[in-house]
Amino acid sequence: MSWIVLVLSGVLEAVWATALGRSEGFTRLVPTLTFGIALVLSMGGLAFAMRDLPVGTAYAVWVGIGAVLTVGYAMATGREPTSPLRLVLVAMIVAGVVGLKLTH
């Protein structure tokens, strides 16, 4: 159960990070509210997962999922450039997250 909550919390990290960028310094209401709600839920889920998982592993997986989804979304929407090298580097993050799960 902790792994499922951790993965969902990582997804919510990508949501709040993207919403933070779109809030334009907290001047836009919907992205600001999305940021706040997703942040609280993401942190709560991370805290829940850390009751059963080592702190370092849980945090690295949470950050990795959030980072990969955030940059993936930004590349897919054209907000960030895409290149073969960038895709390889993102794949390396994914490999690290999977490796942490497999060695737990």
Backbone as numpy.savetxt, mean C-alpha at the origin, in Angstrom:
# Nx Ny Nz CAx CAy CAz Cx Cy Cz
-5.85 -15.47 9.16 -6.67 -14.27 9.16 -5.81 -13.01 9.16
-4.69 -13.04 9.91 -3.83 -11.86 9.99 -3.26 -11.49 8.63
-2.93 -12.49 7.82 -2.38 -12.20 6.49 -3.43 -11.55 5.60
-4.66 -12.01 5.68 -5.73 -11.42 4.86 -5.95 -9.96 5.26
-6.01 -9.71 6.56 -6.19 -8.34 7.04 -5.00 -7.47 6.63
-3.79 -8.03 6.70 -2.60 -7.28 6.31 -2.64 -6.91 4.83
-3.02 -7.83 3.98 -3.11 -7.53 2.54 -4.16 -6.46 2.29
-5.32 -6.58 2.91 -6.35 -5.56 2.74 -5.89 -4.20 3.25
-5.13 -4.20 4.34 -4.58 -2.96 4.88 -3.56 -2.35 3.92
-2.80 -3.20 3.25 -1.87 -2.72 2.24 -2.58 -2.08 1.07
-3.70 -2.67 0.67 -4.51 -2.08 -0.40 -5.03 -0.71 0.04
-5.49 -0.63 1.28 -5.98 0.66 1.79 -4.86 1.68 1.90
-3.62 1.21 2.10 -2.50 2.16 2.10 -2.38 2.82 0.74
-2.54 2.04 -0.32 -2.49 2.62 -1.67 -3.63 3.60 -1.88
-4.80 3.29 -1.31 -5.95 4.19 -1.43 -5.65 5.51 -0.75
-5.16 5.46 0.50 -4.92 6.73 1.19 -3.77 7.51 0.58
-2.75 6.81 0.08 -1.63 7.53 -0.54 -2.08 8.25 -1.81
-2.88 7.57 -2.60 -3.40 8.19 -3.83 -4.34 9.34 -3.49
-5.21 9.13 -2.51 -6.14 10.20 -2.11 -5.38 11.39 -1.55
-4.30 11.14 -0.82 -3.49 12.24 -0.28 -2.95 13.11 -1.42
-2.45 12.47 -2.46 -1.95 13.22 -3.61 -3.03 14.02 -4.31
-4.22 13.47 -4.33 -5.33 14.14 -5.02 -6.04 15.18 -4.16
-5.73 15.20 -2.86 -6.41 16.14 -1.96 -5.92 17.58 -2.14
-4.79 17.74 -2.83 -4.20 19.06 -3.06 -4.04 19.83 -1.76
-3.32 19.20 -0.82 -3.07 19.85 0.46 -4.30 19.92 1.34
-5.15 18.92 1.26 -6.40 18.84 2.02 -7.38 19.96 1.66
-7.34 20.43 0.43 -8.27 21.48 0.00 -9.46 20.92 -0.76
-9.42 19.63 -1.12 -10.54 19.00 -1.83 -11.20 18.01 -0.87
-12.50 18.14 -0.70 -13.23 17.41 0.34 -13.22 15.89 0.14
-13.63 15.40 -1.02 -13.78 13.96 -1.20 -12.43 13.24 -1.07
-11.38 13.70 -1.74 -10.10 13.01 -1.53 -9.60 13.11 -0.09
-9.87 14.21 0.57 -9.45 14.37 1.97 -10.19 13.38 2.87
-11.50 13.24 2.68 -12.26 12.28 3.46 -11.83 10.84 3.15
-11.59 10.56 1.87 -11.12 9.23 1.48 -9.79 8.93 2.14
-8.90 9.91 2.13 -7.60 9.75 2.79 -7.78 9.40 4.26
-8.59 10.17 4.98 -8.74 9.97 6.42 -9.34 8.62 6.77
-10.37 8.23 6.05 -11.02 6.95 6.33 -10.10 5.79 6.00
-9.48 5.84 4.82 -8.58 4.76 4.41 -7.36 4.67 5.34
-6.87 5.81 5.80 -5.72 5.82 6.70 -6.05 5.13 8.02
-7.18 5.48 8.61 -7.57 4.87 9.88 -7.77 3.36 9.72
-8.47 2.96 8.67 -8.71 1.53 8.45 -7.41 0.79 8.15
-6.53 1.40 7.37 -5.26 0.76 7.03 -4.38 0.57 8.26
-4.27 1.60 9.05 -3.45 1.50 10.27 -4.06 0.53 11.27
-5.37 0.54 11.37 -6.05 -0.39 12.27 -5.81 -1.83 11.85
-5.88 -2.09 10.56 -5.62 -3.43 10.05 -4.18 -3.85 10.26
-3.26 -2.92 10.07 -1.85 -3.22 10.31 -1.63 -3.57 11.78
-2.22 -2.80 12.66 -2.09 -3.07 14.10 -2.68 -4.43 14.45
-3.81 -4.77 13.86 -4.42 -6.08 14.10 -3.49 -7.20 13.65
-2.94 -7.06 12.45 -2.06 -8.10 11.90 -0.80 -8.26 12.74
-0.32 -7.17 13.32 0.91 -7.23 14.12 0.72 -7.96 15.44
-0.50 -8.29 15.78 -0.71 -9.09 16.99 -0.20 -10.52 16.77
-0.23 -10.99 15.53 0.19 -12.36 15.20 1.46 -12.44 14.37
1.79 -11.38 13.67 2.94 -11.40 12.76 4.07 -10.54 13.32
5.31 -10.88 13.00 6.43 -10.05 13.44 6.29 -8.63 12.87
6.68 -7.66 13.66 6.54 -6.26 13.27 7.25 -5.97 11.94
8.49 -6.40 11.82 9.26 -6.12 10.61 8.63 -6.72 9.37
8.20 -7.96 9.46 7.57 -8.63 8.32 6.26 -7.95 7.97
5.42 -7.71 8.96 4.12 -7.09 8.71 4.29 -5.71 8.09
5.19 -4.93 8.62 5.38 -3.57 8.10 5.92 -3.60 6.68
6.90 -4.46 6.42 7.49 -4.54 5.08 6.45 -4.98 4.04
5.64 -5.96 4.40 4.60 -6.43 3.48 3.56 -5.33 3.25
3.15 -4.67 4.30 2.16 -3.59 4.21 2.66 -2.47 3.30
3.88 -2.03 3.55 4.47 -0.95 2.74 4.66 -1.41 1.29
5.13 -2.65 1.12 5.36 -3.16 -0.23 4.09 -3.20 -1.05
3.02 -3.73 -0.46 1.74 -3.79 -1.17 1.27 -2.38 -1.51
1.33 -1.49 -0.55 0.89 -0.12 -0.79 1.72 0.57 -1.86
3.02 0.38 -1.82 3.90 1.02 -2.80 3.65 0.49 -4.21
3.56 -0.81 -4.33 3.34 -1.41 -5.65 2.01 -0.97 -6.24
0.96 -1.01 -5.44 -0.35 -0.61 -5.95 -0.41 0.89 -6.26
0.24 1.69 -5.43 0.23 3.14 -5.67 0.96 3.49 -6.96
2.15 2.96 -7.14 2.90 3.27 -8.36 2.26 2.61 -9.57
1.71 1.41 -9.39 1.02 0.75 -10.50 -0.17 1.54 -10.98
-0.95 2.05 -10.04 -2.10 2.87 -10.40 -1.65 4.17 -11.09
-0.61 4.78 -10.56 -0.11 6.03 -11.15 0.41 5.80 -12.57
1.08 4.67 -12.78 1.57 4.36 -14.13 0.40 4.03 -15.06
-0.58 3.29 -14.57 -1.73 2.91 -15.40 -2.57 4.11 -15.81
-2.62 5.13 -14.96 -3.42 6.32 -15.28 -2.61 7.41 -15.97
-1.33 7.16 -16.19 -0.49 8.12 -16.89 0.06 9.23 -16.02
-0.11 9.15 -14.72 0.40 10.18 -13.81 1.89 10.02 -13.55
2.40 8.82 -13.81 3.83 8.56 -13.69 4.28 7.80 -14.93
5.53 8.01 -15.33 6.02 7.31 -16.53 6.18 5.81 -16.29
6.03 5.07 -17.37 6.22 3.62 -17.34 7.40 3.29 -18.24
8.25 2.41 -17.77 9.37 1.94 -18.58 9.65 0.49 -18.18
10.34 -0.24 -19.03 10.68 -1.61 -18.66 11.47 -1.68 -17.35
12.38 -0.76 -17.13 13.17 -0.77 -15.90 12.29 -0.54 -14.68
11.37 0.41 -14.77 10.46 0.67 -13.65 9.60 -0.55 -13.35
9.16 -1.25 -14.39 8.36 -2.46 -14.17 9.17 -3.57 -13.51
10.43 -3.69 -13.89 11.32 -4.68 -13.25 11.51 -4.32 -11.78
11.72 -3.07 -11.49 11.92 -2.64 -10.10 10.66 -2.88 -9.25
9.50 -2.63 -9.81 8.25 -2.91 -9.09 8.11 -4.42 -8.87
8.47 -5.20 -9.88 8.42 -6.66 -9.75 9.35 -7.15 -8.64
10.46 -6.46 -8.44 11.38 -6.82 -7.37 10.73 -6.58 -6.00
9.96 -5.53 -5.88 9.24 -5.28 -4.63 8.24 -6.41 -4.38
7.50 -6.78 -5.43 6.54 -7.87 -5.31 7.25 -9.16 -4.90
8.38 -9.45 -5.50 9.14 -10.65 -5.15 9.57 -10.62 -3.69
9.96 -9.47 -3.20 10.35 -9.34 -1.80 9.19 -9.59 -0.86
8.02 -9.07 -1.20 6.83 -9.27 -0.37 6.44 -10.75 -0.36
6.44 -11.37 -1.54 6.11 -12.80 -1.62 7.14 -13.62 -0.84
8.41 -13.26 -0.97 9.45 -13.96 -0.24 9.27 -13.87 1.27
8.89 -12.71 1.76 8.64 -12.57 3.20 7.47 -13.45 3.64
6.45 -13.53 2.82 5.31 -14.38 3.17 5.74 -15.85 3.18
6.49 -16.26 2.17 6.88 -17.67 2.06 7.84 -18.10 3.15
8.61 -17.17 3.67 9.58 -17.54 4.72 9.03 -17.35 6.12
7.80 -16.93 6.23 7.21 -16.74 7.57 6.72 -18.05 8.13
